[in-house]
Every structure is written in C-alpha cells, then in structure tokens.
Amino acid sequence: MNNHLVTPYARNVTPAPVPGLPADFRWGVATAAYQIEGAAAEDGRTPSIWDTYCRTPGMVVRGENGDTACDHYHRMPDDVQLISDLSVDTYRFSLAWPRIQPGGRGPANPKGLDFYKRLLDELETRAITPWITLYHWDLPQDLEDAGGWPARDTAHRFAEYAALAYDALGDRVKHWTTLNEPWCSAMLGYAYGAQAPGRKDFGDAMSAVHHLLLGHGLASQYLRETAAAKNQDLELGITLNLGTATPETDSREDAEACRRADGLGSRIYLDPITKGAYPADIVADLALRNIELPVQDGDLEVISTPLDVLGVNFYRGTLFSGVTEEGSPLDADGLPVTRGVERDLPRTAMDWEITPTALTDLLLRLQQDYGLPTVITENGAAFDDEVTPDGEIHDADRTTYLADHIAAVADARAQGADVRGYFAWSLLDNFEWSYGYDKRFGIVRVDYETQERTLKDSAKWYRDTIRLTRDN
Ligand code: IFM
C-alpha cells in the first residue's frame, strides 16, 4: 500500500432507497468456483491451471491454494440460506470445468454435475435466480499442457464443455455467461505471468485473446441453437472487466496512451463481439510488433453471435500518461509508453484507486458505443477488516464503496444507460488468486480456521438497501 497516498474514505452510510433504481432492478451476489468451492480432488475433479500455479513456488502469497477455500462444496445449502437472508434475487456463480469435464475432454462427470444440480435445487427452494458463468479461469491443466488458450483447439474444447453444461442444466437456468474477464485470462495469464498459467509472451497472449473469443462465440452459437430447438428461455452474455482511460494532460502522447489502453483493455473484446471486427488501430499497433491475431475465415461471424446482455465487472478507472516519468515517449524496449499515473485518491487494500464516477462514465460510454443492456456482474472492494471483541465487522469503507458505486449506477441510468442489475463481489471472503487469502472482498466474513460465516456491516447495509429500494 502506498501510505503517502492514503486518503480517508469511509463515511457513515445508512440504508435508504436508492433513487432511480426500479423495483425490478436485479440485485445479486457473485462468486467463482475455484475461489470458494474447495474439494479440489473430490468426486472426479482434475487439476486446473490454478491448482498447478498455486503449487509453483513464489506465485501465490504464502503458497496458498484453493484446496479447501471456503469449503462451499460441503457447506453449499447453508451458503444458499445466507444468500437468501441477504434478500438478493440473483446468485452469480461459476461452474468448475475440471469438475464437470475432468481433463477437459470426454463425457460429463455425473458427480460434478450433481453438485450444481443440488445447488440449483437449493436456489429454487429459496426463489433465487441462478446466473451461471461457464468459465472463471479454471482451465483443465491437461488442456494447458496441450497448448492452453494460445492453441486454437482450446476454443473447441471450451465449446464442447459448454455444450455438456448447457445440455445438463439449460432447462433450469436462463442466464448464461460464457467467459469471465478474458482480459485477465489472456494478459495476466499469458503476457504478464501474474496469474495462471504464468506465461510471459505477448504474442501468445494475443492468440489467447482470439481463441477465448472464438470459444465464447462457438459456445454462444450452441447455446442459442439449443435453446431455440428446445424452446428454452435464454439470456446470454459475456462478462468483461472494463474501466475508463483518462489522459493526464491534453498532450498527443497521453491521448495515444488512452487509445492503446482502451483498445487492448476493452475494444479488442467489445468490437469483435458486438461488431464482428477487431479495432483497426489495435490491429495496426500489433502489426508494428509483427503480431497478427490468428483469425481464420468465419471466426468473426462466430464471435459476433448476438448477445442479450453485457456483464460489466468494474473496479476502477485509470489516469494514463504516454511518456515515462523521465518524459520519454518510448520505453526500454522501444515501445510506446502506456503508463498508469497514481492519483491522490482513496484506495482499497488492493491499492486500487476508488473512482465511482468512472463507473457512470463507463456505463454511458458502453451505452453510446455498443448499445447492449448491461448488468454489473462484479463490483466491490477488499479492505483490511477488523473483528471487534463482540465479533462484529464494522467495514464502513466497504459499505461506503458499495453505496458510492450503486449511486453511480443509478446516475448512469438517469442519464440513459440501460443498466439492469448490480451484483456485489463477493458474497464471501475467498481465495483472491495470486493474493491468496490475504485480501478480503466478502460482504460476509469467513474465518478460515473454523469456516464460520459472519455478516459484515456492509452485508447488512446491502440487504436493507435492497429491501428499501424494492419497496419504494
Ligand atoms: O476476485 C476477482 C474475481 O475473480 C474476478 N474479478 C476481480 C475480482 C477481484 O480481484
């Protein structure tokens, strides 16, 4: 944490109806399989790239892993009761590919599917709508060994897995998301080595981008066709992690830095999905680096299979400079500089700047440039929680964070953005990838020794705000 930049943030926020959010606004909480399930070797699940990465020395804080995580696999009915107690109407969770299709090839594993069928039963009993993400980063290790996302075949393997999942659960689930944050899979996983599988090759990362999108498109086609053939109600989407890029000055270099950041962070996903074409400026930038996206005939038609909703994961906006701190427009490798500039803003425990108005800006821009209805499929914050002697967690910073971002959503709606829901990240404190269990994003605390769950103040605020807004 940059102590010189710590700016006080928490306010005393009390629950109140959020003006402008209609009674049918969708409220949810979100999780992901590897972050909460545990039971890593049970009922036929095989290792994913995260099991391997966690066991690679130096990759995850304290060498932690998701073997047990929140033990949700065994505590699922109680966790669903907890979700129900929060008064949300929707639960967004991901399916573990290596649980449903061990090794990433072959038939479905009935025991893996059974877990999710039981989860759907519990949700149905409590009238909570399931919102499924097919892929939240747990690629079966066998497929990484065969080349991973830089290999075209992985897109076809993903489509096959998506078909197995949809065939088994599509009659009970309307809301399907193909991928969660493909930017993270491609860039953190294959360019920067900061997440599994920990590779560092920019060209491979660009191939991964295309094959993730191809997998998305092939899966989307299958879900669309099958839903139509079986007369099943389907709302199909993809979730992207999106932010805003603001220039530090009005220089040409800073404007170019924003163009590149927006291009590689957002438009390289949004444009092919919604318009069937990669952004020409980014294709040209890549060509200057002798990199070509591995597009084959017909791929872009597949990738642009129509969607019903765009999932938006928002955490922060960024200020960009196009020069180094010394003023050079080129970095040590001779590449144009795209440098995030720190501001004196309040920050979360991830050291991420808190920028709620950027969420309003983002939603308006998405509305204008892409026009799809949106749902905030993730938003939330890690803070260093303290448990007071009476066992309570007075997480005023997280509560303030949620309140400010929900207000930002309402602002965007008031200005014409078609935002239909908001899901808090996350239901539970959980395995925060390379940060292990160090960073707590939950609105419900998990004591990892006892697996006890405790509602933080933010959870109570969220619950009461939802109730008041619905009844307003
Ligand atoms: O925990 C992650 C989640 O898995 C994907 N989106 C960002 C969250 C916070 O880092």
Boltz pocket constraint, residues with backbone or C-beta under 6 A from the ligand:
constraints:
  - pocket:
      binder: B
      contacts: [[A, 32], [A, 35], [A, 181], [A, 313], [A, 378], [A, 425], [A, 431], [A, 432], [A, 441]]
      max_distance: 6.0
